[in-house]
Amino acid sequence: MSLSLDGDVLNALVGFMEEDRETFVPARLSILVYLYFTQKAQFTHLQNKLNLTSGNLSSHLRKLQDMKLVKISKHFVELKPTTIVTITKEGIEKVQSQLVRMRELVSAAVLKIPNDVSETQQNGGV
C-alpha cells in the first residue's frame, strides 16, 4: 500500500529540504544530530558511531565548521593527539529549528492520511 501526500504537504517537505541543502546531506545531518545529544565527541568516536571513513568525516566536518555549526579542536589525551568536535550554539539552534520544522511537517502529513487508509492500518492491513 502506498500513501500519497497532497501537493501542499509534499511541496512543504521538498521545500524544507531545499532550503538547507548543506545540512541535509545525510552524513552532516547525522553528525549534527549526534553532537546535539552529546555536545562533543572525539573524531574517532564519531567516525566509528557514524560508520564514516576518516576522509569523509573530515570533509563533512570542515564544511560544518565553515558554516560555524561545529568547532574542531586538537588536544593531547594521555599524551596522544586527539581531535575533539563540539557543536556550537549556532549548531544547536540549527538542529532545534530543523527538528521543530520536521515535527510540524510530519504532523501535517499525518493529518492528511485519508480515513480509509488509517483505518486499514489500524485493522492490521485487512
PyMOL commands that place a pseudoatom at each C-alpha (Angstrom):
pseudoatom trace, name=CA, resn=MET, resi=1, chain=A, elem=C, hetatm=0, pos=[0.000, 0.000, 0.000]
pseudoatom trace, name=CA, resn=SER, resi=2, chain=A, elem=C, hetatm=0, pos=[1.324, 3.464, -0.754]
pseudoatom trace, name=CA, resn=LEU, resi=3, chain=A, elem=C, hetatm=0, pos=[0.273, 6.758, 0.710]
pseudoatom trace, name=CA, resn=SER, resi=4, chain=A, elem=C, hetatm=0, pos=[0.129, 9.902, -1.326]
pseudoatom trace, name=CA, resn=LEU, resi=5, chain=A, elem=C, hetatm=0, pos=[0.626, 13.347, 0.091]
pseudoatom trace, name=CA, resn=ASP, resi=6, chain=A, elem=C, hetatm=0, pos=[-1.324, 16.271, -1.170]
pseudoatom trace, name=CA, resn=GLY, resi=7, chain=A, elem=C, hetatm=0, pos=[0.630, 18.896, -3.078]
pseudoatom trace, name=CA, resn=ASP, resi=8, chain=A, elem=C, hetatm=0, pos=[0.870, 21.361, -0.186]
pseudoatom trace, name=CA, resn=VAL, resi=9, chain=A, elem=C, hetatm=0, pos=[2.467, 18.925, 2.256]
pseudoatom trace, name=CA, resn=LEU, resi=10, chain=A, elem=C, hetatm=0, pos=[4.744, 17.397, -0.366]
pseudoatom trace, name=CA, resn=ASN, resi=11, chain=A, elem=C, hetatm=0, pos=[5.852, 20.825, -1.569]
pseudoatom trace, name=CA, resn=ALA, resi=12, chain=A, elem=C, hetatm=0, pos=[6.500, 21.875, 2.033]
pseudoatom trace, name=CA, resn=LEU, resi=13, chain=A, elem=C, hetatm=0, pos=[8.643, 18.779, 2.655]
pseudoatom trace, name=CA, resn=VAL, resi=14, chain=A, elem=C, hetatm=0, pos=[10.647, 19.259, -0.534]
pseudoatom trace, name=CA, resn=GLY, resi=15, chain=A, elem=C, hetatm=0, pos=[10.952, 22.992, 0.108]
pseudoatom trace, name=CA, resn=PHE, resi=16, chain=A, elem=C, hetatm=0, pos=[12.208, 22.381, 3.626]
pseudoatom trace, name=CA, resn=MET, resi=17, chain=A, elem=C, hetatm=0, pos=[14.992, 20.125, 2.371]
pseudoatom trace, name=CA, resn=GLU, resi=18, chain=A, elem=C, hetatm=0, pos=[15.836, 22.513, -0.477]
pseudoatom trace, name=CA, resn=GLU, resi=19, chain=A, elem=C, hetatm=0, pos=[16.106, 25.477, 1.916]
pseudoatom trace, name=CA, resn=ASP, resi=20, chain=A, elem=C, hetatm=0, pos=[19.118, 23.958, 3.581]
pseudoatom trace, name=CA, resn=ARG, resi=21, chain=A, elem=C, hetatm=0, pos=[20.830, 21.552, 1.211]
pseudoatom trace, name=CA, resn=GLU, resi=22, chain=A, elem=C, hetatm=0, pos=[24.147, 21.943, 3.026]
pseudoatom trace, name=CA, resn=THR, resi=23, chain=A, elem=C, hetatm=0, pos=[22.967, 20.377, 6.291]
pseudoatom trace, name=CA, resn=PHE, resi=24, chain=A, elem=C, hetatm=0, pos=[20.502, 17.904, 4.785]
pseudoatom trace, name=CA, resn=VAL, resi=25, chain=A, elem=C, hetatm=0, pos=[23.372, 15.848, 3.412]
pseudoatom trace, name=CA, resn=PRO, resi=26, chain=A, elem=C, hetatm=0, pos=[22.792, 12.610, 5.388]
pseudoatom trace, name=CA, resn=ALA, resi=27, chain=A, elem=C, hetatm=0, pos=[26.289, 12.440, 6.901]
pseudoatom trace, name=CA, resn=ARG, resi=28, chain=A, elem=C, hetatm=0, pos=[26.218, 16.086, 8.034]
pseudoatom trace, name=CA, resn=LEU, resi=29, chain=A, elem=C, hetatm=0, pos=[22.752, 15.753, 9.483]
pseudoatom trace, name=CA, resn=SER, resi=30, chain=A, elem=C, hetatm=0, pos=[23.887, 12.606, 11.344]
pseudoatom trace, name=CA, resn=ILE, resi=31, chain=A, elem=C, hetatm=0, pos=[26.917, 14.440, 12.729]
pseudoatom trace, name=CA, resn=LEU, resi=32, chain=A, elem=C, hetatm=0, pos=[24.826, 17.393, 13.893]
pseudoatom trace, name=CA, resn=VAL, resi=33, chain=A, elem=C, hetatm=0, pos=[22.118, 15.270, 15.494]
pseudoatom trace, name=CA, resn=TYR, resi=34, chain=A, elem=C, hetatm=0, pos=[24.694, 13.086, 17.251]
pseudoatom trace, name=CA, resn=LEU, resi=35, chain=A, elem=C, hetatm=0, pos=[26.514, 16.151, 18.596]
pseudoatom trace, name=CA, resn=TYR, resi=36, chain=A, elem=C, hetatm=0, pos=[23.210, 17.764, 19.561]
pseudoatom trace, name=CA, resn=PHE, resi=37, chain=A, elem=C, hetatm=0, pos=[22.685, 14.966, 22.066]
pseudoatom trace, name=CA, resn=THR, resi=38, chain=A, elem=C, hetatm=0, pos=[26.324, 14.515, 23.143]
pseudoatom trace, name=CA, resn=GLN, resi=39, chain=A, elem=C, hetatm=0, pos=[27.571, 18.133, 22.833]
pseudoatom trace, name=CA, resn=LYS, resi=40, chain=A, elem=C, hetatm=0, pos=[31.052, 16.909, 21.852]
pseudoatom trace, name=CA, resn=ALA, resi=41, chain=A, elem=C, hetatm=0, pos=[32.836, 13.788, 20.656]
pseudoatom trace, name=CA, resn=GLN, resi=42, chain=A, elem=C, hetatm=0, pos=[36.277, 12.603, 19.694]
pseudoatom trace, name=CA, resn=PHE, resi=43, chain=A, elem=C, hetatm=0, pos=[36.867, 12.333, 15.961]
pseudoatom trace, name=CA, resn=THR, resi=44, chain=A, elem=C, hetatm=0, pos=[37.462, 8.578, 16.133]
pseudoatom trace, name=CA, resn=HIS, resi=45, chain=A, elem=C, hetatm=0, pos=[34.301, 8.049, 18.175]
pseudoatom trace, name=CA, resn=LEU, resi=46, chain=A, elem=C, hetatm=0, pos=[32.238, 9.952, 15.585]
pseudoatom trace, name=CA, resn=GLN, resi=47, chain=A, elem=C, hetatm=0, pos=[33.908, 8.016, 12.799]
pseudoatom trace, name=CA, resn=ASN, resi=48, chain=A, elem=C, hetatm=0, pos=[33.025, 4.679, 14.409]
pseudoatom trace, name=CA, resn=LYS, resi=49, chain=A, elem=C, hetatm=0, pos=[29.490, 5.627, 15.503]
pseudoatom trace, name=CA, resn=LEU, resi=50, chain=A, elem=C, hetatm=0, pos=[28.531, 7.047, 12.103]
pseudoatom trace, name=CA, resn=ASN, resi=51, chain=A, elem=C, hetatm=0, pos=[30.495, 4.480, 10.084]
pseudoatom trace, name=CA, resn=LEU, resi=52, chain=A, elem=C, hetatm=0, pos=[32.352, 7.093, 8.029]
pseudoatom trace, name=CA, resn=THR, resi=53, chain=A, elem=C, hetatm=0, pos=[35.872, 6.999, 6.652]
pseudoatom trace, name=CA, resn=SER, resi=54, chain=A, elem=C, hetatm=0, pos=[38.305, 9.484, 8.173]
pseudoatom trace, name=CA, resn=GLY, resi=55, chain=A, elem=C, hetatm=0, pos=[38.481, 11.395, 4.881]
pseudoatom trace, name=CA, resn=ASN, resi=56, chain=A, elem=C, hetatm=0, pos=[34.716, 11.529, 4.510]
pseudoatom trace, name=CA, resn=LEU, resi=57, chain=A, elem=C, hetatm=0, pos=[34.220, 12.649, 8.119]
pseudoatom trace, name=CA, resn=SER, resi=58, chain=A, elem=C, hetatm=0, pos=[36.982, 15.266, 7.785]
pseudoatom trace, name=CA, resn=SER, resi=59, chain=A, elem=C, hetatm=0, pos=[35.377, 16.689, 4.669]
pseudoatom trace, name=CA, resn=HIS, resi=60, chain=A, elem=C, hetatm=0, pos=[31.944, 16.981, 6.282]
pseudoatom trace, name=CA, resn=LEU, resi=61, chain=A, elem=C, hetatm=0, pos=[33.371, 18.443, 9.486]
pseudoatom trace, name=CA, resn=ARG, resi=62, chain=A, elem=C, hetatm=0, pos=[35.273, 21.100, 7.525]
pseudoatom trace, name=CA, resn=LYS, resi=63, chain=A, elem=C, hetatm=0, pos=[32.037, 22.122, 5.814]
pseudoatom trace, name=CA, resn=LEU, resi=64, chain=A, elem=C, hetatm=0, pos=[30.138, 22.213, 9.124]
pseudoatom trace, name=CA, resn=GLN, resi=65, chain=A, elem=C, hetatm=0, pos=[32.976, 24.224, 10.688]
pseudoatom trace, name=CA, resn=ASP, resi=66, chain=A, elem=C, hetatm=0, pos=[32.880, 26.693, 7.775]
pseudoatom trace, name=CA, resn=MET, resi=67, chain=A, elem=C, hetatm=0, pos=[29.154, 27.070, 8.472]
pseudoatom trace, name=CA, resn=LYS, resi=68, chain=A, elem=C, hetatm=0, pos=[30.030, 27.722, 12.161]
pseudoatom trace, name=CA, resn=LEU, resi=69, chain=A, elem=C, hetatm=0, pos=[27.899, 24.767, 13.286]
pseudoatom trace, name=CA, resn=VAL, resi=70, chain=A, elem=C, hetatm=0, pos=[30.776, 22.829, 14.885]
pseudoatom trace, name=CA, resn=LYS, resi=71, chain=A, elem=C, hetatm=0, pos=[34.126, 23.690, 16.419]
pseudoatom trace, name=CA, resn=ILE, resi=72, chain=A, elem=C, hetatm=0, pos=[37.112, 21.426, 15.897]
pseudoatom trace, name=CA, resn=SER, resi=73, chain=A, elem=C, hetatm=0, pos=[39.963, 21.465, 18.395]
pseudoatom trace, name=CA, resn=LYS, resi=74, chain=A, elem=C, hetatm=0, pos=[43.076, 19.403, 18.940]
pseudoatom trace, name=CA, resn=HIS, resi=75, chain=A, elem=C, hetatm=0, pos=[44.190, 18.272, 22.396]
pseudoatom trace, name=CA, resn=PHE, resi=76, chain=A, elem=C, hetatm=0, pos=[46.522, 15.758, 23.908]
pseudoatom trace, name=CA, resn=VAL, resi=77, chain=A, elem=C, hetatm=0, pos=[44.728, 12.989, 25.797]
pseudoatom trace, name=CA, resn=GLU, resi=78, chain=A, elem=C, hetatm=0, pos=[47.073, 10.640, 27.623]
pseudoatom trace, name=CA, resn=LEU, resi=79, chain=A, elem=C, hetatm=0, pos=[49.919, 12.046, 25.509]
pseudoatom trace, name=CA, resn=LYS, resi=80, chain=A, elem=C, hetatm=0, pos=[48.102, 11.197, 22.257]
pseudoatom trace, name=CA, resn=PRO, resi=81, chain=A, elem=C, hetatm=0, pos=[46.915, 13.895, 19.838]
pseudoatom trace, name=CA, resn=THR, resi=82, chain=A, elem=C, hetatm=0, pos=[43.122, 13.854, 19.806]
pseudoatom trace, name=CA, resn=THR, resi=83, chain=A, elem=C, hetatm=0, pos=[40.621, 15.794, 17.705]
pseudoatom trace, name=CA, resn=ILE, resi=84, chain=A, elem=C, hetatm=0, pos=[37.504, 16.924, 19.569]
pseudoatom trace, name=CA, resn=VAL, resi=85, chain=A, elem=C, hetatm=0, pos=[34.390, 18.065, 17.713]
pseudoatom trace, name=CA, resn=THR, resi=86, chain=A, elem=C, hetatm=0, pos=[31.958, 20.285, 19.623]
pseudoatom trace, name=CA, resn=ILE, resi=87, chain=A, elem=C, hetatm=0, pos=[28.592, 21.574, 18.438]
pseudoatom trace, name=CA, resn=THR, resi=88, chain=A, elem=C, hetatm=0, pos=[28.352, 25.367, 18.602]
pseudoatom trace, name=CA, resn=LYS, resi=89, chain=A, elem=C, hetatm=0, pos=[25.456, 27.476, 19.826]
pseudoatom trace, name=CA, resn=GLU, resi=90, chain=A, elem=C, hetatm=0, pos=[24.569, 28.060, 16.163]
pseudoatom trace, name=CA, resn=GLY, resi=91, chain=A, elem=C, hetatm=0, pos=[24.672, 24.311, 15.563]
pseudoatom trace, name=CA, resn=ILE, resi=92, chain=A, elem=C, hetatm=0, pos=[22.325, 23.652, 18.478]
pseudoatom trace, name=CA, resn=GLU, resi=93, chain=A, elem=C, hetatm=0, pos=[19.917, 26.314, 17.224]
pseudoatom trace, name=CA, resn=LYS, resi=94, chain=A, elem=C, hetatm=0, pos=[20.063, 24.862, 13.695]
pseudoatom trace, name=CA, resn=VAL, resi=95, chain=A, elem=C, hetatm=0, pos=[19.219, 21.331, 14.883]
pseudoatom trace, name=CA, resn=GLN, resi=96, chain=A, elem=C, hetatm=0, pos=[16.440, 22.605, 17.155]
pseudoatom trace, name=CA, resn=SER, resi=97, chain=A, elem=C, hetatm=0, pos=[14.833, 24.625, 14.369]
pseudoatom trace, name=CA, resn=GLN, resi=98, chain=A, elem=C, hetatm=0, pos=[15.085, 21.677, 11.964]
pseudoatom trace, name=CA, resn=LEU, resi=99, chain=A, elem=C, hetatm=0, pos=[13.518, 19.304, 14.495]
pseudoatom trace, name=CA, resn=VAL, resi=100, chain=A, elem=C, hetatm=0, pos=[10.635, 21.705, 15.147]
pseudoatom trace, name=CA, resn=ARG, resi=101, chain=A, elem=C, hetatm=0, pos=[10.053, 22.196, 11.419]
pseudoatom trace, name=CA, resn=MET, resi=102, chain=A, elem=C, hetatm=0, pos=[10.226, 18.428, 10.762]
pseudoatom trace, name=CA, resn=ARG, resi=103, chain=A, elem=C, hetatm=0, pos=[7.711, 17.822, 13.550]
pseudoatom trace, name=CA, resn=GLU, resi=104, chain=A, elem=C, hetatm=0, pos=[5.343, 20.371, 12.002]
pseudoatom trace, name=CA, resn=LEU, resi=105, chain=A, elem=C, hetatm=0, pos=[5.653, 18.792, 8.561]
pseudoatom trace, name=CA, resn=VAL, resi=106, chain=A, elem=C, hetatm=0, pos=[5.222, 15.245, 9.855]
pseudoatom trace, name=CA, resn=SER, resi=107, chain=A, elem=C, hetatm=0, pos=[2.137, 16.337, 11.817]
pseudoatom trace, name=CA, resn=ALA, resi=108, chain=A, elem=C, hetatm=0, pos=[0.706, 17.949, 8.683]
pseudoatom trace, name=CA, resn=ALA, resi=109, chain=A, elem=C, hetatm=0, pos=[1.417, 14.781, 6.691]
pseudoatom trace, name=CA, resn=VAL, resi=110, chain=A, elem=C, hetatm=0, pos=[-0.237, 12.572, 9.329]
pseudoatom trace, name=CA, resn=LEU, resi=111, chain=A, elem=C, hetatm=0, pos=[-3.340, 14.770, 9.283]
pseudoatom trace, name=CA, resn=LYS, resi=112, chain=A, elem=C, hetatm=0, pos=[-3.546, 14.267, 5.504]
pseudoatom trace, name=CA, resn=ILE, resi=113, chain=A, elem=C, hetatm=0, pos=[-3.764, 10.450, 5.709]
pseudoatom trace, name=CA, resn=PRO, resi=114, chain=A, elem=C, hetatm=0, pos=[-7.204, 9.518, 4.376]
pseudoatom trace, name=CA, resn=ASN, resi=115, chain=A, elem=C, hetatm=0, pos=[-9.526, 7.872, 6.924]
pseudoatom trace, name=CA, resn=ASP, resi=116, chain=A, elem=C, hetatm=0, pos=[-9.827, 4.638, 4.959]
pseudoatom trace, name=CA, resn=VAL, resi=117, chain=A, elem=C, hetatm=0, pos=[-6.020, 4.262, 4.923]
pseudoatom trace, name=CA, resn=SER, resi=118, chain=A, elem=C, hetatm=0, pos=[-5.668, 4.916, 8.684]
pseudoatom trace, name=CA, resn=GLU, resi=119, chain=A, elem=C, hetatm=0, pos=[-8.499, 2.500, 9.478]
pseudoatom trace, name=CA, resn=THR, resi=120, chain=A, elem=C, hetatm=0, pos=[-6.882, -0.148, 7.267]
pseudoatom trace, name=CA, resn=GLN, resi=121, chain=A, elem=C, hetatm=0, pos=[-3.563, 0.326, 9.083]
pseudoatom trace, name=CA, resn=GLN, resi=122, chain=A, elem=C, hetatm=0, pos=[-5.272, 0.128, 12.499]
pseudoatom trace, name=CA, resn=ASN, resi=123, chain=A, elem=C, hetatm=0, pos=[-7.046, -3.104, 11.479]
pseudoatom trace, name=CA, resn=GLY, resi=124, chain=A, elem=C, hetatm=0, pos=[-3.766, -4.772, 10.572]
pseudoatom trace, name=CA, resn=GLY, resi=125, chain=A, elem=C, hetatm=0, pos=[-3.951, -4.069, 6.830]
pseudoatom trace, name=CA, resn=VAL, resi=126, chain=A, elem=C, hetatm=0, pos=[-7.137, -6.043, 6.297]
for i in range(1, 126): cmd.bond("trace and resi %d" % i, "trace and resi %d" % (i + 1))
show_as sticks, trace
zoom trace
